[in-house]
Amino acid sequence: MARLVASLILAILLLIFASQNMHAVSVRLVFGSPVELPMIMVISGAFVAGFAVATFVHIVQAARRKKSDTDDEDF
């Protein structure tokens, strides 16, 4: 029950944050012309990209650890 309440509070806070960051910003990529996006989309995109990179790094480290553990057992 406490987890549900905490999730609802977090969702409400995220909705308030999103509603406060709806103004358009200009995003300049390496190639092409600038793109106008809502600020919340830019923030969300950065969060998702960071999460993807962190997950990839975690998977690679876990695979290396598992490989080194199996290599140690062969001796």
N, C-alpha and C positions, 0 to 999 in steps of 0.2 A: 504494500500500500504506500509506503514511504517513497519507493522508487517511482511509482506512478505520479505522485504529487510532485516530486522533484522533476520528472520529465515534463509535466504540464507547465511548471514554473519556467523551466528552461525554454520550452516552446514559446511561451508568451513573451519572454525576454527577447528571443530571436525575432519574433514578429515585430516587436517594438523597434528593435535595431534595424530591421529591414525597412520599416516604414519611414524611419528617419534618414535612410541613405538611398533614396530613390532618384536623386538628381543625376543627370547625365554627366558623364566624364568622357574625355577623349583619350582613347588608348592607342598609342602609336606602336605598331609592331615593326619588326625589322624591315619587311617589305610591304609595299602598298600604302594606301592612304589611311589616315587615322579613322578609327571606328568609334562611334558614340554608343556607349553602353551605360546602363544604370550602375551606380556605385556598388550596390549590393551584388550585382553579377560579377563585377571585378573582384570584390572581396571573396565571394564564394568560389570563383575560379582559382584564385590564389590558394585558398584553403584546400580545395580538391587536389590541385597540383602538388602542394606540399605533402598532403596525406599519401598520394600515390608514390612520390619519391621515397618517403619514409617507409612505406610498406615494402617497396622494392628492395631497399637497403636491408630491411629486417629479413626478408626472404633470402637474400644472398648471404647474409651473415649466418643464418640458421643452416643453410646448405653447407657452407664452409665448415661450421662447427660439427655438423653431422659427419661430413667427410673426414675431418681430422679425428673424430672419435672412432670411426670404423677403421681408419688407418692405424691407430694406436692398438686396436684389438688384434690386428693381424700379426703382431710380433709376439 
